């Protein structure tokens, strides 16, 4: 079975999982775990280690895990780094929602098998989703005279 572990600083992981559930449905996120670490109202680092260990201890030998963290050189990613030595654990850092959505939906709805090539392809798709929309708008509809929302409001006043 493929499991997904979203582990982040603060409550970001829970927000990702909640949003996944809204978009993909409850069943699709049944194998997604969110670990929210290092926030004032959350456990300290020793408790974070315990939470991570608890997650991994609940897996069977056949299970595969895709771990997604927020910051490459952050403490959460560093705590999970030793698990990446296992050939059934893949550690991705710099998670964004399009990447997460692509991964979970591919496994939940198409039965996609996870391997390095699939992960590399999905990471690339996730990167392409990070865009400066203002530039994209200029590409799609070049205007003779650039105006903004604020310019229009000033004219009305």
C-alpha positions as CSV (number, residue, x, y, z in Angstrom):
1,X,0.0,0.0,0.0
2,X,1.2,3.5,-0.7
3,X,1.0,6.1,2.1
4,X,1.6,9.8,2.0
5,X,3.0,11.7,4.9
6,X,2.8,15.5,4.8
7,X,5.1,16.8,7.5
8,X,5.5,20.6,7.9
9,X,6.2,23.3,10.3
10,X,3.1,24.6,12.0
11,X,-0.4,23.7,10.6
12,X,0.5,23.7,6.9
13,X,0.3,19.9,6.6
14,X,-3.3,19.9,8.0
15,X,-4.3,22.6,5.6
16,X,-2.9,20.6,2.7
17,X,-4.8,17.5,3.8
18,X,-8.1,19.3,4.5
19,X,-7.9,20.9,1.0
20,X,-7.1,17.6,-0.6
21,X,-10.2,16.1,1.0
22,X,-12.4,19.0,-0.3
23,X,-11.0,18.5,-3.9
24,X,-10.4,14.8,-4.1
25,X,-12.8,13.4,-1.6
26,X,-12.5,11.6,1.7
27,X,-11.6,8.2,0.3
28,X,-8.7,9.6,-1.8
29,X,-7.0,11.0,1.4
30,X,-7.6,7.9,3.5
31,X,-3.8,7.1,3.2
32,X,-2.6,10.6,3.8
33,X,-1.3,11.6,7.2
34,X,-0.5,15.1,8.2
35,X,2.1,15.8,10.9
36,X,2.0,19.4,12.1
37,X,5.3,20.1,13.9
38,X,7.1,23.0,15.6
39,X,4.4,25.5,16.4
40,X,3.7,27.2,19.7
41,X,0.7,25.1,20.4
42,X,2.3,21.9,19.0
43,X,4.8,19.5,20.5
44,X,8.5,20.3,20.9
45,X,11.2,18.5,18.9
46,X,11.4,15.4,21.0
47,X,7.7,15.0,20.6
48,X,8.1,15.6,16.8
49,X,10.5,12.7,16.7
50,X,8.1,10.5,18.6
51,X,5.3,11.4,16.2
52,X,7.4,10.6,13.2
53,X,8.6,7.3,14.7
54,X,5.0,6.5,15.6
55,X,3.9,7.0,12.0
56,X,6.6,4.7,10.6
57,X,6.1,2.0,13.2
58,X,2.5,1.6,12.1
59,X,3.5,0.6,8.5
60,X,4.0,-2.9,7.2
61,X,7.1,-4.1,5.5
62,X,5.3,-4.0,2.1
63,X,4.1,-0.4,2.5
64,X,5.6,2.4,0.5
65,X,5.7,6.0,1.7
66,X,5.9,9.3,-0.1
67,X,7.0,11.9,2.4
68,X,6.4,15.6,1.5
69,X,8.0,18.4,3.6
70,X,7.9,22.1,3.4
71,X,11.6,23.3,3.5
72,X,14.6,21.4,2.2
73,X,17.0,22.4,5.0
74,X,14.4,22.8,7.7
75,X,14.2,20.8,10.8
76,X,11.2,18.7,9.7
77,X,13.0,17.5,6.6
78,X,16.2,16.9,8.5
79,X,14.3,14.7,11.0
80,X,12.9,12.6,8.1
81,X,16.1,12.3,6.2
82,X,17.2,9.0,7.8
83,X,14.0,7.4,6.6
84,X,14.9,8.2,2.9
85,X,17.6,5.5,3.1
86,X,14.9,2.9,2.9
87,X,14.1,2.0,-0.7
88,X,10.4,2.1,0.0
89,X,10.5,5.7,1.3
90,X,10.7,8.8,-1.0
91,X,11.4,12.2,0.5
92,X,10.3,15.3,-1.4
93,X,10.8,18.8,-0.1
94,X,9.3,22.1,-1.1
95,X,5.8,20.6,-1.4
96,X,3.1,22.6,-3.2
97,X,-0.5,21.8,-3.6
98,X,-0.5,20.9,-7.3
99,X,2.2,18.3,-6.7
100,X,0.4,16.8,-3.7
101,X,-2.9,16.7,-5.6
102,X,-1.3,15.1,-8.6
103,X,0.4,12.4,-6.5
104,X,-2.6,11.5,-4.4
105,X,-5.1,11.5,-7.2
106,X,-2.8,9.4,-9.5
107,X,-2.5,6.7,-6.8
108,X,-6.1,6.9,-5.6
109,X,-7.9,7.1,-9.0
110,X,-5.6,5.5,-11.5
111,X,-3.6,3.0,-9.4
112,X,-0.3,4.6,-10.5
113,X,2.7,2.7,-9.1
114,X,5.2,5.0,-7.4
115,X,8.8,4.9,-8.6
116,X,11.6,7.4,-9.1
117,X,10.6,8.2,-12.7
118,X,7.0,8.9,-11.8
119,X,8.0,11.1,-8.9
120,X,10.5,13.0,-11.0
121,X,7.7,13.6,-13.6
122,X,5.3,14.8,-11.0
123,X,7.8,17.1,-9.3
124,X,8.4,18.7,-12.7
125,X,4.6,19.2,-13.1
126,X,4.4,20.7,-9.6
127,X,7.2,23.1,-10.5
128,X,5.4,24.3,-13.7
129,X,2.4,25.2,-11.6
130,X,4.3,27.9,-9.7
131,X,3.8,30.9,-12.0
132,X,3.5,34.6,-11.8
133,X,0.0,35.0,-13.1
134,X,0.5,38.6,-14.1
135,X,3.1,37.5,-16.7
136,X,0.7,34.8,-18.0
137,X,-2.0,37.4,-18.4
138,X,0.2,39.6,-20.5
139,X,1.1,36.6,-22.7
140,X,-2.6,35.8,-23.3
141,X,-4.1,39.2,-23.8
142,X,-1.7,42.0,-24.8
143,X,-3.5,45.4,-24.4
144,X,-2.9,48.6,-26.1
145,X,-3.0,50.5,-22.8
146,X,-2.3,48.8,-19.5
147,X,-4.8,49.7,-16.8
148,X,-5.3,48.2,-13.4
149,X,-8.2,47.6,-11.2
150,X,-7.1,50.6,-9.1
151,X,-6.9,52.9,-12.1
152,X,-10.6,52.1,-12.9
153,X,-11.7,52.8,-9.3
154,X,-9.9,56.2,-9.3
155,X,-11.8,57.2,-12.5
156,X,-15.1,56.3,-10.9
157,X,-14.4,58.6,-7.9
